[in-house]
Amino acid sequence: MIHQWQRPLLEGGSGVFERGARKKPEIDEEQVRQLLAKIGVVAVANSFCWNES
């Protein structure tokens, strides 16, 4: 996990301290898709837990 954020930090970390140079964050579409799928699974599991009583 450390290696996943280390390279972007080393490549673009200096931009954090520059004034007025805000870079739009890059969106990993595959990761977004995976996270939305996990949210769906958790939502379904959660609805079963609340409806059992």
C-alpha positions as CSV (number, residue, x, y, z in Angstrom):
1,M,0.0,0.0,0.0
2,I,2.9,2.4,0.8
3,H,4.2,1.9,-2.8
4,Q,0.8,2.9,-4.2
5,W,1.0,6.4,-2.8
6,Q,4.8,6.8,-2.7
7,R,5.4,7.3,-6.4
8,P,2.6,10.0,-6.9
9,L,3.8,11.8,-3.8
10,L,7.4,11.9,-5.0
11,E,6.4,13.0,-8.5
12,G,3.8,15.6,-7.5
13,G,4.4,16.3,-3.9
14,S,6.1,19.6,-4.5
15,G,2.9,20.9,-6.2
16,V,1.2,20.9,-2.8
17,F,3.4,23.8,-1.7
18,E,3.0,25.9,-4.8
19,R,0.5,28.8,-4.7
20,G,-2.3,28.9,-7.2
21,A,-1.3,25.7,-8.9
22,R,-4.1,23.4,-8.0
23,K,-4.1,20.2,-10.0
24,K,-7.3,18.3,-10.5
25,P,-7.0,14.9,-8.8
26,E,-6.7,11.9,-11.1
27,I,-9.6,9.5,-10.9
28,D,-8.9,5.8,-11.2
29,E,-12.1,4.7,-12.9
30,E,-11.5,1.0,-12.2
31,Q,-11.0,1.7,-8.5
32,V,-14.2,3.7,-8.4
33,R,-16.1,0.9,-10.1
34,Q,-14.7,-1.6,-7.6
35,L,-15.6,0.6,-4.6
36,L,-19.2,1.1,-5.9
37,A,-19.6,-2.6,-6.3
38,K,-18.4,-3.1,-2.7
39,I,-20.8,-0.4,-1.5
40,G,-23.6,-2.3,-3.2
41,V,-22.7,-5.6,-1.6
42,V,-22.6,-4.0,1.9
43,A,-25.9,-2.2,1.3
44,V,-27.6,-5.5,0.4
45,A,-26.1,-7.3,3.4
46,N,-27.0,-4.4,5.6
47,S,-30.7,-4.5,4.4
48,F,-30.9,-8.2,5.2
49,C,-29.6,-7.6,8.7
50,W,-32.1,-4.9,9.4
51,N,-35.1,-6.8,7.9
52,E,-34.6,-10.0,9.9
53,S,-36.3,-8.9,13.1
